[in-house]
């Protein structure tokens, strides 16, 4: 439980700093010398009793080899109104060893085809100009190529069955998206499972979620709403949502059955047929 006299952002940042320091095998005294403060100040920061100033956060991030993670966490905790959460999510994905993601509405952006993304983006933001849409599609595809073009992160995805039955674009667009998901699944680059829509109780009714694990930082939970995304490395939340994702995986179709499901949908779309729920 957090001490009522302490601010939650201070406690969360302190825990992250302590984890980063200990994972590097460094003492509080060593970190204090690097940052230019007293050992007692570092101790107070790590317990959430005191905040760390932005310039000191950058110094701590550099000397602990965090690649900007501590800087981004500080911005999220203390300056959420200026945070580009999509950029933050991309950075977390780049640093990850394992991503576990559940999506009940759309395929993850990293798995979308150019044609599919070109339908989704303007549908959700009709005020975008054609240049806005083109720019965002290019960014999405570039990020996908950068992450999926590498051997890591390992990527485990559970999609609700309705995701690929939802009519986002033409039958040709939907067939292409099915083909893309099949290729990624069959190549082994993505462990993909579909969650049958008739399964209940449904463990994914609270919406999309990602669990992001990296070697040198605490596991992170990322959840999305209509307008923004939020991340948390609070151990209890990460653990609970890890249990939820395990339930989703357990109740979903196997990877092999998922590919066969997508193959059947693709053939229907290629024939110009809009699949119906059984």
Secondary structure, 3 states (H helix, E strand, C coil): CCCCCCCHHHHHHHHHHHHHHHHCCCCHHHHHHHHCCCHHHHHHHHCCCCCCCHHHHHHHHHHCCCCCHHHHHHHHHHCHHHCCHHHHHHHHHHHCCEEEEEECCCCCHHHCCHHHHHHHHHHHCCCCCHHHHHHHHHHHHHHHHHHHCCCCCEEEEEEECHHHHCCCCCHHHHHHHHHHHHHHHHHCCEEEEEECCCCCCCCCCCCCEEEEEECCEEEEEEEECCCCEEEECCHHHHHHHHHHHHHHHHHCCCHHHHHHHHHHHHHHHHCCCCCCCC
